[in-house]
Amino acid sequence: MNGRLIPPGDGVPLCFRRVSVGYGDRTVVREASFDVRPGEFVGLVGPNGAGKSTLLRAVTGGAEVKTGDITAGDSVVRLHERERARLIGVVPQSQPSVFAFTARAFVEMGRHAHLGRLESLRPEDHAVVGEVMERTDTARLADERVDELSGGDLQRLTLAQALAQQPRVLLLDEPTSHLDLNHALQVLDLVRSLADGGMAVLGVFHDLGIAARYADRISIVAEGGVLPPRAPAEALDAATISQVFGVRAVVRTDPVTGTVAITPVLRGEDIARAESGMRVGLVCGSGTGASLMRQLVLAGHSVACGALNRGDVDQAVAEALGARLVELPPFGEMDETAVAEVAESFSEVCCIVVCPTPFGRANLPNLHAAVTSGRPLILMGDMGPDRDFAGGEARRLWNEAVSHGAVQARSEADALVELERCRAEKG
Amino acid sequence: MTASSERNRHALTLVGLTIALAAAIIVGVAFGAVSLPPGEVLGAVSRSLSGHGSTLADALVVDLRLPRVLLAALVGASLALAGVLYQALFKNPLADPYILGVSSGAGLGATLSLSLLGTSYLARAAGVPLGAFAGALLTMLLVVRLASRRGRLDPTSLLLAGIAISYTLSAVTSFVLVFDRESMTSVVYWMMGGLGNRSWGHVTTLGAMLAAGSMVPLLFHRELDLMLLGDERAGQLGVAVERFKLLALGSASLVVAGAVSVSGLIGFVGLMTPHMVRLVVGPRHRLLLPASALAGAIVLVVADLLARIVLAPVEIPVGIVTALAGGPFFVWLLVRKERSR
């Protein structure tokens, strides 16, 4: 399937050994040590300016290796440029071309390191160029001028140019940044199949989800260091993302791809400083409380969520936002300990919001704890038959709350207004 | 497009340019203060090749006009070749030996070696080209150094540094001449860019320098293509960038030094010619290099012809003709570049 794209023979690992790289007097990344094995796709992620691209550029001499050694079979700094170009292909962040090469001539430049001084392209070179253009969906552009192409076309041509080198190691710097969804998947599938065919691939990605979906292992570059590559699910947990990117994110397994999916919820910096915050109780579940929870945390309040099942959307959001909750196993019911913990956490809040959650036997204790806590209640929506799956018990608790003076809110905005009023009354 | 049809197109382009150059040379020889029919030019050349040249007209053709026209062709080819090299190495379509100050550097080098070594035959034959080469190379290095910020070469700084250095070196040349009044008149006239009173010796010197300076570019035409993608990308694709740059800049300095030492400062040929040729044949150097050299030769033969006949019998230095055409061209390029931003 990978025909001429991968030369026959053994793969070559790309190894970083205590490598520090930088420019001039400045060291950007210190003491990076990790390997990319043949047949493996390693993703580099991290904040802007952390040194991901610098690390890639150091492999081909674009940044200075200050200490340590990068090897691809041999030490790369000792390789002659021609040998290196036959071994390592690079797809840099693309830059617009100002010279009017045809797309085919542009890709043919990738063959340079395979040609002798006075040699022109041989039939096998034309065959390689034809195949890489086919595989990158650029064959139809062959006679177009590269200075007139779109950023996406140029990016795929740059990949084609790198693949024309028939490298054993492939370095990618955000190879899909200019691509539409379809072409991005095409390029990533192609790179994935090259890795499966024995190429060692190291790619810088901004999109954590893309990295998690396509890479075998992910390494995080931050604050001048490189964490050793680990499986995506281990490398990208909510705590790491919060620490490295300053973003609270929901991390779960995507049911369709089976890989880690990351939904950023809010930026850590946007959380209001907590002097004005209050503790708010939330009876929620199945995603009915996620949006309100986000707004409360943004406003600087701290949230206690009652008991939630692992795998529930609100549970994931609560975890990402650092809300207090009692965690239950998937589909598990609340036992006495859980009931007591919820009652305790609700006793410390100044107000409880009951989100428009449907109630059944499993989560009814949350509502019960709220109603019996003696805290002011804000009830969202109506308690109709479409919400009460606990044989009328939820409705009974609801009516009891209303009779004790609970406020009803039509929307999240209403609920937030009521919360403010509640705080003002408390002084 | 298939490889063979492309090769045919290349061959056709080069053959066409060669024929045009031959025609320009014949016309250039035929016209002048005394005009001859073109057939007479060929006759004179064949008679002199077979050793029977004897008439006054034959002597006019073979000893005066022909070396001058061939020299114009070689100078034009050299300047165009250097322009292609500079434009590729600096990825700057406005680069040319005159604008980068390299011509002035070569001029100063030549002037210094004239006033230090005297005007003996050896000084003129070897000292002037050597001095010009040293001047060109040092100026190039100085300009690149001035325009670099932390290893990056800013295109605008490069042009500014080139122009500033060019003026400074011209002033230094004039200063040297103040102390050396003997050679002043001839040097000043030479610096304006003239092809008058040139002999076959000049043709051989420049021919040899052009041949030597063309080796690297013609053998390394693919590297020149790759350099257009940027230094780092060229390195990733297998070019030993720093070594290649030095080789190519050395070659460019050599041909510029050759051109300057026989004909003084002739501007804008190295800028205009590659531009026009690139529009027709595209950016690949395998064709761009020889096509530009041929076109540069044609341009300068025609410019020299104009310089001789416009105000005949008074001759204008050919550098004035190229500057009159090239200055506005440069401004047009600048304006177009600004607008396209």
Contacts between the chains, C-beta under 8 A, distances in Angstrom:
chain1	res1	chain2	res2	distance
A	23	B	150	7.5
A	23	B	151	8.0
A	24	B	150	6.4
A	24	B	151	7.9
A	57	B	232	7.3
A	60	B	232	7.6
A	60	B	235	6.3
A	60	B	236	4.7
A	61	B	232	7.9
A	61	B	235	5.6
A	62	B	232	4.6
A	62	B	235	7.3
A	62	B	236	7.7
A	80	B	240	7.4
A	81	B	235	5.9
A	81	B	238	5.2
A	81	B	239	6.1
A	81	B	240	4.7
A	81	B	241	7.6
A	82	B	238	4.6
A	82	B	240	7.8
A	84	B	238	7.2
A	85	B	236	6.6
A	85	B	237	5.5
A	85	B	238	3.2
A	86	B	238	7.4
A	88	B	236	7.9
A	89	B	236	7.9
A	90	B	236	4.5
A	92	B	232	7.3
A	92	B	233	6.5
A	92	B	236	7.3
A	95	B	230	7.3
A	97	B	229	7.4
A	98	B	91	7.4
A	98	B	93	7.9
A	99	B	228	4.7
A	99	B	283	4.5
A	100	B	278	7.7
A	100	B	282	6.1
A	100	B	283	5.5
A	101	B	225	7.5
A	101	B	228	7.7
A	101	B	282	7.4
A	101	B	283	5.7
A	101	B	284	7.1
A	102	B	282	7.5
A	104	B	1	8.0
A	105	B	225	7.7
A	105	B	282	8.0
A	105	B	284	6.1
A	109	B	222	7.6
A	109	B	225	6.3
A	109	B	226	5.7
A	109	B	229	7.1
A	109	B	237	6.0
A	110	B	237	6.4
A	112	B	222	5.6
A	112	B	223	7.8
A	112	B	226	6.1
A	112	B	237	5.3
A	112	B	238	5.0
A	112	B	239	7.3
A	113	B	237	6.7
A	113	B	238	3.3
A	115	B	222	7.2
A	117	B	219	6.2
A	118	B	219	7.3
A	120	B	3	8.0
A	121	B	3	7.1
A	126	B	3	7.1
A	143	B	1	6.4
A	161	B	237	7.5
A	165	B	237	7.1
A	165	B	238	7.8
